[in-house]
Amino acid sequence: LIWNSGQIASGEAPNGGKLITPTGAYAKLATSGTKYFENMLWENSGTIDINEGYIYFNINTLASQTPSSTGLRNNSSGVVNINGAMSYNDSTPYLSLNAYGNSGFTPSIDNFGTINWQPYSPSNTNFYGFVFNNHGLFNILKDMNFYGLSGNDTGTYQIAAGVTFGLSSAYRSFSSTANITGTGTFNIYSGSVVDILG
């Protein structure tokens, strides 16, 4: 799957569909075009390269309805590589991961596999708006912040040497199995709430 721009969507939630990339499959989000993934769950067991563009995970539902799972689920064999430039300079490709909910519901990214955060231009990072749950391995190879991200952590954050990982106005719940490791720096900034359980 090569996705350059446009929309992948199902009908109004809760009747969302599912996009599956099975083991051995490959998907690439390329070019700076805006991409909308709406009312669906992307279930990945293969490899996804997220390179450029605005990427929105959206829920469009009525207040009386409860949506099915919407967002991205990275299974245990899945690998997600976040590679793109993180810049708003019009002359530079950029990457922005966003999510918009509706009627109190929020899309989620659930990691049970491996996510590699390695944008080649780490300025002006933009990683917010959804629930992020890490139950696998999150390799932080370039500076990043979780801005306003809520979620649960039972997995590992591996911070590379010389890299800073920060929580800004974030709400995180770390279980007894959660682990923050590596030779980089971990900062908790003002406005963040961190629960350490077990």
C-alpha positions in Angstrom: 0.0 0.0 0.0 1.4 3.4 -1.1 -0.8 6.2 0.4 0.0 9.7 -0.9 -3.1 11.7 0.0 -6.8 11.5 0.4 -9.2 9.6 2.7 -9.6 6.0 3.9 -12.9 5.9 5.6 -15.8 3.8 6.6 -19.4 4.9 7.3 -20.3 6.9 10.4 -19.3 5.2 13.6 -20.1 2.8 15.2 -20.2 0.9 11.9 -16.5 1.3 11.3 -14.4 -1.0 9.2 -10.9 -2.3 9.4 -7.7 -2.0 7.3 -5.3 -4.9 7.8 -1.7 -5.1 6.9 -0.7 -8.7 7.6 2.6 -10.1 8.5 5.0 -9.6 5.6 2.9 -6.7 4.1 4.2 -3.2 3.7 2.5 0.2 3.7 4.1 3.6 3.1 2.6 7.0 3.8 4.5 9.2 1.4 4.4 12.8 0.0 3.3 15.9 1.9 -0.4 15.4 1.1 -3.0 15.3 3.8 -4.3 11.9 4.8 -7.6 11.1 6.7 -8.3 7.8 8.3 -11.8 8.0 9.6 -14.1 5.7 11.6 -11.8 2.7 11.0 -9.2 0.6 12.8 -5.9 0.1 11.1 -4.5 -3.3 12.3 -0.9 -3.7 11.5 1.1 -6.9 11.7 3.6 -6.0 8.9 5.6 -2.8 8.4 4.3 0.8 8.1 6.7 3.6 7.0 5.1 7.0 8.0 7.2 9.5 6.0 5.4 12.8 5.3 2.2 14.7 5.5 -0.6 15.5 7.8 -2.2 12.3 9.1 -5.5 12.5 10.9 -7.2 9.7 12.8 -10.8 10.8 13.1 -14.0 9.7 14.7 -17.3 11.0 13.3 -20.2 9.7 15.5 -23.4 10.8 17.0 -23.6 11.5 20.7 -26.0 8.6 21.2 -23.6 6.1 19.6 -20.5 4.3 20.9 -17.9 3.9 18.1 -16.0 0.8 17.5 -12.2 0.9 17.7 -10.8 3.7 15.7 -7.1 4.5 15.1 -4.1 2.3 14.8 -3.3 -1.0 16.5 0.2 -2.2 16.0 0.3 -6.0 16.8 3.2 -7.9 18.3 4.8 -8.6 14.9 4.1 -5.1 13.6 6.7 -2.4 13.0 5.9 1.3 12.6 8.7 3.6 11.4 8.1 7.3 11.8 10.7 8.7 9.5 9.7 12.0 8.1 10.8 15.6 8.6 9.0 17.2 11.5 9.0 20.8 10.2 6.4 23.3 9.2 8.8 25.0 6.8 6.9 25.1 3.5 10.0 24.1 1.6 10.5 21.0 3.7 8.5 17.8 3.8 6.7 17.5 7.1 4.9 14.9 9.3 2.1 15.6 11.7 0.2 12.9 13.6 -3.2 14.1 14.9 -6.5 12.8 16.0 -9.9 14.3 16.4 -12.7 12.8 18.3 -16.4 13.5 18.4 -19.1 13.4 21.2 -16.4 12.6 23.8 -14.7 9.8 21.9 -11.1 9.8 21.0 -9.1 7.7 18.5 -6.3 5.6 19.9 -2.9 4.3 18.9 -2.2 1.0 20.7 1.3 -0.4 20.3 2.0 -4.1 21.0 4.9 -4.4 18.6 7.7 -1.9 17.8 7.5 1.8 17.0 10.7 3.5 15.8 10.6 7.3 16.3 13.4 8.6 13.9 12.3 11.7 12.1 15.2 13.2 10.2 14.3 16.7 11.3 13.1 16.7 14.9 12.1 20.4 15.3 8.4 21.3 15.8 7.3 17.8 16.6 3.6 17.3 16.5 2.3 14.1 18.3 -0.9 14.8 20.1 -4.7 14.6 20.2 -5.2 10.8 20.7 -4.9 8.2 23.4 -1.6 6.4 23.1 -1.1 3.0 24.9 2.3 1.4 24.8 2.4 -2.3 25.5 5.4 -3.1 23.3 8.7 -1.3 22.4 8.9 2.4 21.6 12.4 3.3 20.3 13.0 7.0 20.7 15.9 7.8 18.3 15.3 11.6 18.0 14.0 14.2 20.5 10.2 14.1 21.1 7.5 15.2 23.5 4.2 13.6 24.3 2.0 16.7 24.4 -1.2 16.2 26.2 -1.2 12.4 25.4 -3.1 10.2 27.9 -2.7 6.5 28.0 -1.4 3.4 29.7 2.1 2.0 29.6 3.1 -1.6 30.3 5.9 -1.8 27.7 9.3 -0.2 27.2 10.5 3.2 26.1 14.1 3.0 24.8 15.8 6.4 24.7 18.9 6.7 22.5 22.1 8.5 23.6 21.8 12.3 23.3 18.0 12.2 22.9 15.4 13.8 25.1 11.9 12.3 25.7 9.5 14.6 27.5 6.0 14.6 28.8 4.2 17.9 28.5 0.7 18.3 30.0 0.4 14.5 29.6 -1.4 11.9 31.7 0.4 8.6 31.8 -0.2 5.5 33.9 2.9 3.2 34.2 2.3 -0.4 35.4 4.9 -2.5 37.2 6.1 -3.9 33.9 6.7 -0.6 32.3 10.3 0.4 31.6 12.1 3.6 30.6 15.6 2.7 29.6 18.5 3.8 27.5 21.2 6.5 28.0 19.1 9.4 26.9 17.1 11.9 29.0 13.6 11.6 30.3 11.8 14.8 31.4 8.4 15.4 33.0 7.3 18.9 32.4 4.7 21.0 34.2 1.1 20.1 33.8 1.9 16.3 33.5 0.4 13.7 35.7 2.2 10.4 36.0 0.9 7.4 38.0 3.4 4.6 38.8 1.5 1.4 39.7 2.9 -1.7 41.4 
